[in-house]
Amino acid sequence: MLKKTAKAAEKVVASKPAAVKATAPKASTKAPGKPVAAAKPAPSKPAVVAKVAKAPVAPVRAEEPKKALTQRQGFKTNEFVVYPAHGVGQILAIEEQEIAGAKLELFVINFMKDKMTLRVPTAKVVNVGMRKLSEPALVKRALETLKGRARVKRTMWSRRAQEYEAKINSGDIVAIAEVVRDLYRSESQPEQSYSERQLYEAALDRLAREIAVVQHVTETEAIKEIEGQLAKSPRRGAKAETEADADGDSDIDAEDDDSAVTDAAA
């Protein structure tokens, strides 16, 4: 029995080295002392971003605000001016606009009574006849003109109407006063025709607006002053005598009134 146990123990001992041998790693065939080189990793492909050269980024600069234009061609913002075709207006601003690839400087003019805004190139103010308000001395001269005797040419009304309209749109305050004087009718005179009335009111409005701004009064007060000057003019009634002068002008009388109405009707 003891012999069988000893033989079994020898068999167990003999089998252990075999198990260890099976799990032990294989000995290196290389010479001892030389380290085993580690396997080199496969070269990785460079990132696409590394291949793209980045453009230099310019520093961002804040745009400087444009300076507001306040004066050009002797005119400045908030100033009242006279535009011949529309009368007295106020310059609200001087602005730049790009039109057809070209930059233009423009006066922005507001005509409050007409509820209209006009843009005029600064380089064209001389051509269009835009001017500053009349001096007080010139306004006084225009008011004196109203006290004179009306001068009416013996021509067709249509031709005279064109002349009156040209004076109104000339922007000349004295010429406008002449139209007011010549077309004014007192209560003792025949009524104006429709076309006469239109021209008279247009001339009166232009004259009153400029006088009001220059004298710092209301338009109503300016109209009263104009009518006061007209009342001082020589009486122009049916019995007024006709006095021709070298220019072919004459004082207005009943005959002229009748012809004016007839020409307007024609």
FENVENQUI-V824136 format. One record per residue. RES is the residue in one letter. PHI is phi in whole degrees, 0 to 359 (* if undefined). Layout:
# FENVENQUI-V824136
<<RES;PHI> <RES;PHI>>
This chain:
# FENVENQUI-V824136
<<M;*> <L;293> <K;293> <K;294> <T;290> <A;294> <K;295> <A;293> <A;293> <E;296> <K;294> <V;293> <V;297> <A;292> <S;281> <K;298> <P;302> <A;297> <A;293> <V;296> <K;296> <A;291> <T;267> <A;288> <P;290> <K;288> <A;290> <S;290> <T;275> <K;283> <A;294> <P;292> <G;100> <K;267> <P;291> <V;279> <A;289> <A;287> <A;292> <K;285> <P;289> <A;297> <P;299> <S;276> <K;288> <P;298> <A;295> <V;299> <V;298> <A;292> <K;283> <V;276> <A;283> <K;282> <A;289> <P;296> <V;270> <A;287> <P;295> <V;283> <R;249> <A;290> <E;291> <E;286> <P;296> <K;291> <K;287> <A;291> <L;283> <T;238> <Q;207> <R;207> <Q;53> <G;83> <F;250> <K;228> <T;295> <N;70> <E;270> <F;275> <V;226> <V;245> <Y;257> <P;311> <A;282> <H;229> <G;91> <V;279> <G;220> <Q;239> <I;283> <L;277> <A;197> <I;238> <E;237> <E;252> <Q;224> <E;260> <I;235> <A;55> <G;81> <A;246> <K;272> <L;235> <E;264> <L;231> <F;275> <V;261> <I;249> <N;253> <F;251> <M;299> <K;294> <D;273> <K;53> <M;222> <T;240> <L;239> <R;248> <V;240> <P;303> <T;298> <A;281> <K;252> <V;296> <V;290> <N;295> <V;276> <G;83> <M;295> <R;219> <K;283> <L;297> <S;292> <E;290> <P;306> <A;296> <L;288> <V;298> <K;297> <R;295> <A;295> <L;293> <E;293> <T;297> <L;295> <K;277> <G;283> <R;280> <A;297> <R;244> <V;233> <K;283> <R;276> <T;227> <M;299> <W;300> <S;300> <R;288> <R;295> <A;298> <Q;296> <E;294> <Y;297> <E;295> <A;296> <K;294> <I;298> <N;274> <S;283> <G;83> <D;278> <I;295> <V;289> <A;296> <I;295> <A;297> <E;295> <V;295> <V;299> <R;297> <D;287> <L;261> <Y;291> <R;231> <S;278> <E;294> <S;275> <Q;257> <P;300> <E;292> <Q;284> <S;285> <Y;299> <S;293> <E;297> <R;297> <Q;298> <L;294> <Y;298> <E;293> <A;295> <A;293> <L;298> <D;295> <R;298> <L;293> <A;295> <R;297> <E;290> <I;298> <A;299> <V;289> <V;294> <Q;268> <H;58> <V;233> <T;280> <E;295> <T;299> <E;293> <A;294> <I;294> <K;298> <E;294> <I;296> <E;294> <G;295> <Q;290> <L;295> <A;293> <K;275> <S;286> <P;304> <R;296> <R;240> <G;241> <A;293> <K;264> <A;293> <E;277> <T;270> <E;233> <A;277> <D;237> <A;294> <D;277> <G;82> <D;272> <S;213> <D;289> <I;290> <D;220> <A;297> <E;296> <D;295> <D;298> <D;296> <S;294> <A;297> <V;292> <T;297> <D;295> <A;293> <A;292> <A;290>>
